[in-house]
Amino acid sequence: MAYKTISVVVTDQEADHDALMSAFNLAVAGGAHIDVHCIGIDPARFEAVPIGSAASLAVNALEDARQSAEELAAWVTALLPKDYGPLAIIPSVVPQMGIEAMVARLAGYCDIVVAAKPYGPQKNPLHVTVLEAELFGSGAPVLVIPQGEVLSGEPFRQVLVAWNESSESFAAIRAALPVLKQAHRVHIVMVDPPAHSPERSDPGGAICLMLARHGVKAEVSILARTMPRISEVLTRFAIDHAIDAIVMGAYGHSRFRESILGGATRDLLEHTKIPLIMAH
């Protein structure tokens, strides 16, 4: 891939192992620089405590966070080959109350962020918070790695683009152009396109033409919503066509609405076994 700076935020050795190794393999394959941010969380307690003990608690919490960050950095240093030059391992202490802004700043100076799937075994709400900070604050696309999947660094051969004419879809496609240009085949998939869309006479034709001008071999598939959730329709198509990665816009609805009612972003993040390239 033509991304020249790759970032990964590590908060847990077991949960973030696959994302870390995938990021490293992608960096080696593309000759890219990789920044590994190892963060320890300072809980920054605000609840009532006995007089005179607040300062002691704050110092202890800060020291625990610093130790956690250093332990993660030592783990990364031992795990990754030492002879790869363009690699930076950066331990950082992040306050709990400012985690979204801090993670967004740390991960912002890159072309793409590689992150672990935030739902599943060994995961906790911190992983959701970190991923949403990367999606909403960094301005970079995020490559989400399913649990148990380590990318080899080879280009994705078959790529599905979930297209619904939204600004989020446009952002994801533009951000994923290096991936799409290397793919053997790109499937532009629309699920029940709106009858009154400006593109109703040629659904997906304009985006397909735009990609063709970049040398992307793309074709459009119009699918009926034959399952309760759009994510299920996309997943079925992905399985049937041996899709290697899915490109999609993230959170077309508010995060709150998707967390309560569900949505394609939340559903795919929770259930996918295929890497996702997302942008907002």
N, C-alpha and C positions, 0 to 999 in steps of 0.2 A: 504494500500500500504506500501511497505517496505522502503519508503523514510524517512530518519530520520531527515533531515533538509529541510524545505520548506521556500521559500522566495516569497514575493509579494511586488511589488513597487506600491505605491499609489501616484497619482498626482491629483486626482479629486474625491470628495466624491460620486457623483452620478455615474460617469462612471466606477469607480473601486469597487463599493459596492459588486457586485456579485462575482468578482474574490477574493476579500478579504474574504467573508463569505465561499466561496468554499475552499479556502486555509485553513481556520480555521477548517472547518469540516473534511477535509482530515487529518489535523494534529491531531485532537482529536481522530479520528478513528484509526490512526496508531501509536498513542503515540509519535508523532514527535514534534520536536522543530519548531517554526515558527518565522521568522524574517519579520517584517513589516517595510519597508523603506518608510517613508513619506517625499517626496521631494518637496522643493520649488525651483523654477527656478529663478536664478539671470540673468537678461537679458544681463548684461555686454555690455552696449551700446558702439558702436564704431563710430556712426555717428557724424558729426560736431556739436559742441555745443558752446555757448558763452564762452569766456575766463572767468575762475573763477568759472564756474558752474559745471564743470565735476566732481569735487570731491563730491559736494553736491548730484548730481544725482546718483553717484556710491553708496554713503552711504545710500540714500533713497531706491535704488533698492535692496541692500543687506538686509536692514531691512525688506522690504516687503517680500522678499523671505524667510527670517527667520520666520516671522510671519505666512506665509502660511504653512510652514512645521510644525510649532507648532500647528496651528489650525487643520491640518490633523491628527497629533498625538493625540490631544485631542479627535477628532471625533472617531478615532480607539479605544482609551481607553474606551470611553463611550459605544461603540458598542459591543465590545467583552467581554465575561464573565471574571470577574476579578480573578476567582479562578483557571484559567488554568495556571499552573506554567511555562512550557517551552515556554514562549512567550516574545519576545523582540520587542518593538515599538521604532523605531529609526528615529527621525527627522533629515534631512540633507538638506543643501543648495547646489545646484548643478548649476554651471555656464552654461549658454546657450551654449557657444562655446565648452564646454568639456563634454556635457551631455552623449554622447555615452560611453566614457571611464569611467566616474564616475558611471553610472548605471551598466555597466558591472562589475565593481569592487564590488559595493554594493551587486549585486545579485549573484556574483560568488561563494560564500562560502556556497553552498547548494547542495542538491541532485536533486531538481526540482524547477523551478520557475512557479508560477501560475500568469497568466496575463489576462487582459480583452481583448476581441476581439477589434482590433484597429480601425475598421470601423463601421459606423452606427451613430445613434442619440447620442448626447452629446459627440461625439468623435472629436478630432482635430489632426493635424499633430504630436503633442507631443506624442500621444499614439503609433503612428507608429514608431517614433524614439526610444521610450523606448522598444518596443517589439523587434525591430531589434537589439538594443544594447544587450538585453538579449539573443537573438538567436546567434548572431555572437561573442559576447564578453565574456559571462559568462562561456561557456563550459558546461552548464547544459541544460537538456531538458526543454522545456517550454510547460506547459499545458494551452491552450487558452480556456477561458470560454466565450461562446456566451452571448450576452445581454439577460437578463431575465432568465438565468439559474443559479441556485445555487446547486452545488453538495452536496449530503447528506453525502459523505464520504464512502459509500458502494462501493465495487469493481465493476468495469465495467463488465457486464456479456457477452456482445457481442462486440468484438473489430474488426475493419477493419484495416489491415495493407496495405498501398499503397506501393507496391513493384515494383521497376523498375531496380534493380541490381546496383543502384548507391551508392556511398559512403555516401551520405546523408541519403538514405534509411537504410543502415547498421547502421549508427549512431543512427537513430531514434529507430530502433528495439532494439539495445543493451541498449539504455537509458530507453526504455519502458519495459524491461524484468519484473520488479516487477508487472507492470500492466498486462502484458500478462500471467504471471504465475497464476494470480488470476482469470482470465477470464474463463467463462464456454466454450466459443468457440472463436477462433481467425480465421478470414478469411484473407488469404493472397491473395490480389487482384492484378492482372496484367492486364493492359489495352494495347492491341495490342503489346505484347512482340516482340522485334526485331527478324526478321527471321534468322539473322546471329549471334545471341547471343551464348556464350559458353553453355548456359543452354537450347538451343533450343529443345533438345531431351526430356527434362523434366523440363519445365518452373516452377520455384518456388520450385522445389523438394529439392534443397540443403538447402535453408533457412528454409523450413518446417522441414527437418530432424534436423537441428541445434536447432530449437525451441522445437522439440519433446524430445531432450535430456535434456531439461530443464523442462520437464513435461508439456509443453504447448500443448493444444489440438488444432491443427491447420489444416486447409484444404485450398487448393489452388483453386482459381476461375480465369479463363482466360476470359476476357471480350473484346468484339469488341468495337471499338470507334464509337458507333452509334449516338453520339451527338457531336456538334462542339467542346466542351471542355472536357478534361479529368476530370476536377472537376465535371462536370455534370454527367458523367458516374459513378464516385465514389459516388456522392450524391444519385443518383437513387438506386444504390446497397445498400447504407446505409439505405435508407428509407424502401426498400423491405425486408431487413433482420433485422430491428429493432436494428440497430447498436447504441451502447452507446458512443463510442469514436473512433476516427480515428487517427492512428499512421502514420506519414509520414515524410520524409526528407523535409527540408525547403530550398527553393531557390536553386534549381539545376542550374538555370541560374542566371545571375547577378541580383541584386536588381533593377538596372536601367532598364535592359531589361524587367523585369517583370512589373515594374511600367508603362512602356510605351506600351508594347505589350501584357501584361498579361501573366499568367502562372498558374499552378495548385496551387502553394502556395498563390499567391495573390488572386486568385478566391475563394479559400476555406476560407481564412481569411476574405474576404469581405462578403461572402454569407452563410457560414455554420451556421447551428443551432445546430450542434453537437460538443461537446468538441474535440479539436485537441491536440495531443501530438506530438510536433515537435522538431527536432534537426537538426543541420547543421554540 
